[in-house]
Amino acid sequence: MSHSRPTAQLPRAVIPRGSWILPLAAAMALTTALASGSVAAATAATDPTTSTAAAPTDTPATDAAAATAPDASAPAAADAAPNADAAASGAPPEEFRSLDSDVQDLKKEVLDLNKDLFVLEEELLFPANTQVAVYVSLDVGTFFNVDSVTLKVDNKEVANYLYTAREAEALLKGGVHRIFIGNLKVGKHELVAFFSGKGPHERDYKRGATLNFEKGVGAKYLELKISDRLRKLQPEFIIKEWE
């Protein structure tokens, strides 16, 4: 009678119910990842701490936050838009245009103030009761180009003016030059003017003119007028009073 040797049985580990589900799922995912050649997917599949369902849940939240969050750069972009348009068009910004307008207004005010001060100074230095003013004018100028004018009042030289080419041209175009302004007492006076320049045939030419006038109450205005005498082809020098 044969006796069989009892087989030694190893103690079977007690595996809690349901604990094999995770390793099995990981093995299946690893096999699929290796078949597709994705090492990253294989690594993620073997990591039991990684949850594949977490990514889809995070994406909608991020999109929702981006949709609801206010755009902080919108006001800055709106403010920069006018300056960008001005730079693109080549026009100066609004603040520079406003500053330039203020500067122009200030210049105009300064010029007006200087004009008022000049008039006031003349009224103080040369009151209307004693004021005498002498002006030079040139008519045509075919036979005479003025170089200088010397003026004497009561045998006293009061003005000696040398004209430049531009000033002589201005006289030819109808300009009037005030050569003298001063004060004279009421009564009779003598005015003598000497004209120097180029006469006919570009020769040096010098002539004089005399006027006896009476200074009354109020300002007195005299004109030294140079004109052409066509009959004699000579210049003519006249001193006339303005009424």
Buried (B, 14 or more C-beta within 10 A) or exposed (E): EEEEEEEEEEEEEEEEEEEEEEEEEBEEBBEEBEEEEEEEBBEBBEEEEEEEEEEEEEEEEEEEEEEEEEEEEEEEEEEEEEEEEBEEEEEEEEEEEEEEEEEEEEEEEEEEEEEEEEEEEBEEEBEEEBBBBBBBBBBEBEBBBBBEBBBBBEEEEBBEBEBEEEBBBBBBEEEEBEBBBBEBEEEEBEBBBBBBBBBEEEEEBEBEBEBEBEBEEEBBBBBBBBBBEEEEEBBBBBBEEEE
